[in-house]
Amino acid sequence: MASAAAAGAPPGPAAPKSRKSVTGTRKAVAVLFLLPALVLLGALVVYPIGYSVVRSFYNASGDGFAGFDNYKALFTDDGIRTALKNNIIWVVFAPTVSTALGLIFAVLTERVRWGTAFKLVVFMPMAISMLAAGIIFRLVYDQDPNKGVANAVWVGVHDTFAQSSAFPKAHPGRNSPLKPDGGGFITTSTVHTGRAVTLPLVGVAPDQMPDSAKKAVAAEPEPGKITGTTWQDFTRGKGVGRLGAPDPSELGYAGMRIEAVDTAGQVVASAKAASDGTFTLPAKADGTRLRLPASNFKEPYNGVDWLGPALVTPAIIGSYVWMWAGFAMVLIAAGLAGVPRELLEAARVDGAGEWQVFRRITVPLLAPVLAVVTVTLMINVLKVFDLVYIIAPGSSQDDANVLALELYRKGFSEGRPGIASAIAVFLLLLVIPVMLFNIRRLRREVRR
């Protein structure tokens, strides 16, 4: 019976064969091939980490055990606290802005014909090293509008709506009928109709005079009016020219504003000087004093101090976004290519607008990609060093300080390797949770 059952039973599973290694060879050979990589990994990663951990418990000279004193300094040293605060700002804003811009670029360029070319241009900064990018943006943020692109644009926009004065350095010379008055100048005596008034000034370089300025002309008296001339009362050459009277080589202050002020300080009448410096005031200005208001001598707008203490960190984050938005765009565009088009078209057919499709379908489907990009950039910004070191000038480097830069300064500039090692360990502890989150998410995606 048993033999019959055995005869009619299907053959059992074959005995399992001995499993070979991935390489198809013996495990010893596989380990031999992996040994060089393991040695390099140990020498370049494991050993430095272990040494930094041990060194962080010793004093600056390395011959005395300091315990947790170096780690206490992380929360008591002003420079480290500033660096920690700036690192938090970096982690919050730099990855968020870069990912958001990458998402916008990826979505908007998906349907345009020149989208590939645009993506290429946006991604090109990734080919530039952090050092080169730092040098570029150090020039971009230069305070001088003639050098810095950012201030050149900013000053251009500002001057479109609020034109600066052409005479910021002008002031009365010797024996002048003018005296200072609240940032401007005013005549020492009253003026009357039928007389010509002279308002000479000095202090403006010939090459800084307005292009519209012409040779100054002495105004002729007119009955019932107050006439006058305001001009640059200076001629190059010793003993050349006359003080208090226009000379052939002297230029008028074209556009200079003149106000007639009564005894109560109220403006009775006003005029603007012509290109030759002459002006005319009506009869109601009789008995007043002439004032050149402070607006004539306003310093030219010099832009924004991008690398000053208040804006240096946002400015450097802007340069980082310029570099890494292309990286985010490429990864998000790859994820966008895998989004089922049927879902998008079905939503549009059902009456959903483009914003609703983007917010309720595109973004949720891209959530895994967005998370990976954001977390990767977070790990990257925790280690940012080059941009801060290059872009921030010495006067603002303390305000732009980050942990990686403070590690360098403590270890090499200040000679405190114990605290530098503690900062390195602290940075490692900050990066590990983010890395673990990224690995878990990637594994979850693989299982799907």
PAVONU-26210 format. One record per residue (C-alpha): x, y, z. Coordinates in steps of 0.1 Angstrom, whole numbers, padded with zeros to 4 digits, always signed. Layout:
% PAVONU-26210
XYZ/...
***
This chain:
% PAVONU-26210
+0000+0000+0000/+0027+0023+0010/+0048+0013-0020/+0018+0019-0043/+0011+0053-0028/+0048+0060-0032/+0047+0048-0068/+0016+0070-0077/+0028+0101-0058/+0045+0129-0077/+0082+0132-0073/+0092+0154-0043/+0112+0187-0047/+0148+0184-0056/+0174+0187-0029/+0186+0224-0027/+0218+0230-0044/+0247+0248-0026/+0241+0286-0030/+0269+0305-0047/+0279+0340-0039/+0268+0369-0061/+0300+0368-0081/+0295+0331-0089/+0327+0323-0071/+0337+0314-0036/+0330+0339-0008/+0367+0341+0000/+0374+0354-0036/+0345+0379-0033/+0359+0392+0000/+0394+0394-0016/+0379+0417-0043/+0361+0438-0018/+0391+0441+0005/+0407+0472-0013/+0373+0491-0010/+0369+0481+0026/+0405+0492+0034/+0398+0526+0018/+0365+0529+0035/+0381+0522+0069/+0410+0546+0063/+0389+0574+0049/+0357+0571+0068/+0357+0548+0098/+0391+0558+0112/+0385+0596+0110/+0351+0592+0126/+0365+0571+0155/+0395+0595+0159/+0372+0625+0160/+0350+0609+0186/+0380+0601+0208/+0397+0635+0202/+0365+0654+0212/+0370+0642+0248/+0405+0658+0251/+0417+0693+0256/+0434+0716+0230/+0468+0700+0235/+0455+0665+0234/+0473+0654+0266/+0445+0660+0291/+0411+0644+0293/+0384+0671+0291/+0353+0650+0294/+0322+0667+0281/+0336+0702+0283/+0340+0704+0245/+0304+0694+0240/+0293+0720+0266/+0310+0746+0245/+0287+0738+0217/+0259+0755+0236/+0279+0782+0254/+0303+0796+0228/+0288+0826+0210/+0304+0817+0177/+0290+0781+0177/+0256+0793+0188/+0255+0817+0159/+0266+0789+0135/+0239+0766+0149/+0212+0792+0144/+0224+0799+0108/+0225+0761+0101/+0188+0759+0112/+0180+0788+0088/+0199+0769+0060/+0182+0736+0067/+0147+0752+0067/+0150+0776+0037/+0176+0764+0013/+0162+0729+0006/+0126+0742+0006/+0133+0770-0019/+0155+0748-0042/+0129+0720-0042/+0100+0744-0049/+0118+0761-0077/+0128+0727-0091/+0092+0716-0090/+0080+0748-0107/+0107+0746-0135/+0099+0709-0141/+0062+0714-0144/+0063+0746-0164/+0089+0734-0189/+0071+0700-0195/+0050+0713-0224/+0071+0740-0240/+0092+0733-0271/+0123+0749-0256/+0119+0731-0222/+0150+0710-0227/+0172+0740-0235/+0158+0758-0204/+0165+0728-0182/+0201+0726-0196/+0206+0763-0187/+0192+0758-0152/+0213+0727-0146/+0245+0742-0158/+0255+0757-0125/+0259+0722-0111/+0290+0719-0133/+0306+0747-0114/+0325+0741-0082/+0314+0757-0049/+0346+0777-0049/+0340+0791-0084/+0304+0798-0075/+0315+0816-0044/+0339+0839-0064/+0311+0846-0089/+0286+0856-0063/+0312+0876-0043/+0313+0898-0074/+0276+0897-0080/+0270+0910-0045/+0297+0937-0046/+0285+0970-0030/+0297+0991-0059/+0270+0992-0086/+0297+0995-0113/+0310+0960-0102/+0281+0942-0086/+0253+0930-0108/+0228+0928-0080/+0233+0964-0070/+0235+0976-0106/+0200+0962-0112/+0187+0975-0078/+0201+1010-0083/+0188+1011-0119/+0153+1003-0107/+0155+1027-0077/+0167+1056-0099/+0139+1050-0123/+0115+1061-0096/+0137+1083-0074/+0164+1101-0094/+0195+1109-0073/+0210+1144-0073/+0239+1153-0096/+0254+1176-0070/+0260+1156-0038/+0293+1173-0030/+0284+1209-0040/+0289+1236-0013/+0295+1273-0011/+0330+1286-0017/+0348+1317-0004/+0329+1349-0001/+0297+1331-0010/+0263+1347-0004/+0250+1313+0008/+0252+1297+0043/+0242+1261+0054/+0205+1255+0062/+0194+1220+0072/+0213+1200+0046/+0209+1227+0020/+0220+1264+0017/+0202+1297+0019/+0212+1333+0010/+0223+1355+0039/+0202+1384+0027/+0169+1390+0010/+0165+1394-0027/+0144+1419-0047/+0128+1422-0081/+0147+1439-0109/+0180+1425-0096/+0202+1396-0108/+0213+1371-0081/+0244+1350-0081/+0245+1316-0063/+0280+1302-0069/+0290+1267-0056/+0320+1245-0058/+0329+1209-0051/+0315+1190-0081/+0341+1174-0103/+0339+1184-0140/+0333+1148-0151/+0304+1145-0126/+0284+1174-0140/+0251+1165-0157/+0253+1159-0194/+0228+1186-0200/+0250+1213-0183/+0261+1241-0206/+0284+1271-0201/+0271+1293-0173/+0256+1326-0183/+0252+1357-0161/+0215+1364-0158/+0202+1398-0169/+0179+1418-0145/+0143+1419-0155/+0116+1443-0141/+0091+1427-0118/+0111+1394-0116/+0140+1379-0097/+0166+1364-0120/+0199+1347-0112/+0225+1321-0120/+0237+1291-0100/+0269+1275-0114/+0302+1257-0107/+0324+1287-0097/+0357+1270-0104/+0382+1271-0133/+0412+1248-0134/+0446+1266-0132/+0461+1288-0106/+0449+1324-0107/+0425+1317-0136/+0389+1329-0136/+0370+1353-0114/+0352+1344-0081/+0315+1353-0080/+0310+1357-0117/+0306+1330-0145/+0337+1324-0166/+0337+1310-0201/+0348+1275-0190/+0324+1272-0160/+0292+1252-0163/+0257+1259-0149/+0240+1237-0124/+0214+1224-0147/+0183+1212-0129/+0192+1228-0095/+0160+1236-0075/+0157+1271-0061/+0131+1281-0035/+0120+1315-0024/+0114+1314+0014/+0096+1340+0035/+0104+1350+0071/+0081+1322+0084/+0100+1296+0065/+0072+1290+0039/+0081+1284+0002/+0066+1313-0017/+0078+1303-0052/+0103+1279-0067/+0121+1274-0100/+0146+1250-0117/+0178+1262-0132/+0182+1259-0169/+0211+1241-0186/+0232+1273-0184/+0223+1277-0147/+0199+1307-0151/+0166+1308-0133/+0136+1332-0129/+0112+1338-0100/+0080+1358-0101/+0073+1391-0083/+0058+1375-0053/+0093+1363-0043/+0103+1399-0036/+0118+1403-0001/+0124+1366+0004/+0156+1346+0008/+0166+1320-0018/+0172+1285-0006/+0188+1256-0024/+0170+1227-0006/+0188+1196+0006/+0173+1175-0022/+0198+1191-0045/+0227+1176-0026/+0213+1141-0018/+0239+1114-0020/+0234+1090-0049/+0217+1058-0040/+0244+1031-0037/+0222+1000-0035/+0218+0973-0008/+0246+0960+0014/+0240+0924+0004/+0270+0911+0023/+0263+0932+0054/+0254+0915+0088/+0217+0917+0081/+0215+0901+0046/+0247+0880+0043/+0230+0847+0051/+0200+0851+0028/+0224+0863+0000/+0246+0832+0004/+0215+0810+0004/+0204+0826-0028/+0237+0816-0044/+0232+0780-0032/+0197+0779-0047/+0211+0791-0080/+0234+0761-0080/+0211+0734-0067/+0177+0743-0081/+0188+0726-0114/+0196+0694-0095/+0161+0694-0079/+0145+0701-0113/+0162+0672-0130/+0151+0647-0104/+0116+0660-0102/+0113+0660-0140/+0123+0624-0140/+0096+0616-0114/+0071+0637-0134/+0078+0616-0165/+0065+0585-0145/+0032+0602-0135/+0003+0584-0154/-0011+0609-0179/-0045+0592-0178/-0050+0606-0143/-0042+0641-0153/-0064+0640-0184/-0093+0624-0165/-0091+0652-0140/-0092+0679-0167/-0121+0661-0184/-0139+0662-0151/-0135+0700-0150/-0105+0704-0128/-0084+0735-0135/-0046+0734-0140/-0040+0746-0104/-0063+0719-0090/-0046+0692-0111/-0012+0704-0099/-0022+0706-0062/-0044+0675-0059/-0028+0651-0084/+0007+0661-0095/+0021+0671-0061/+0007+0640-0042/+0021+0616-0069/+0055+0634-0067/+0056+0634-0029/+0082+0605-0027/+0105+0623-0052/+0100+0656-0034/+0109+0640-0001/+0140+0624-0015/+0152+0657-0031/+0144+0677+0001/+0162+0653+0024/+0192+0650+0001/+0195+0688+0000/+0191+0690+0038/+0221+0666+0042/+0240+0688+0018/+0233+0721+0035/+0243+0707+0069/+0279+0705+0055/+0279+0738+0036/+0313+0755+0039/+0327+0768+0006/+0301+0793-0002/+0301+0809+0032/+0339+0810+0034/+0343+0826+0000/+0313+0849-0002/+0311+0864+0033/+0337+0892+0038/+0357+0892+0069/+0335+0919+0085/+0304+0897+0081/+0318+0862+0084/+0308+0859+0121/+0272+0868+0111/+0272+0842+0083/+0289+0815+0103/+0278+0779+0100/+0289+0747+0118/+0313+0735+0091/+0330+0769+0089/+0332+0771+0127/+0347+0736+0127/+0375+0749+0104/+0380+0781+0124/+0382+0763+0157/+0405+0736+0144/+0429+0756+0123/+0426+0793+0131/+0421+0792+0168/+0440+0760+0175/+0412+0742+0195/+0410+0708+0179/+0390+0693+0208/+0361+0716+0202/+0365+0712+0164/+0362+0674+0169/+0331+0679+0190/+0315+0700+0163/+0323+0673+0138/+0307+0646+0159/+0277+0669+0165/+0273+0674+0127/+0275+0636+0122/+0247+0631+0148/+0226+0657+0129/+0231+0640+0096/+0225+0604+0107/+0187+0607+0114/+0182+0624+0080/+0202+0597+0063/+0182+0570+0080/+0149+0586+0070/+0161+0588+0034/+0172+0551+0035/+0139+0539+0050/+0119+0558+0024/+0140+0544-0005/+0135+0509+0009/+0097+0515+0011/+0097+0526-0025/+0116+0495-0036/+0090+0472-0018/+0062+0489-0038/
***
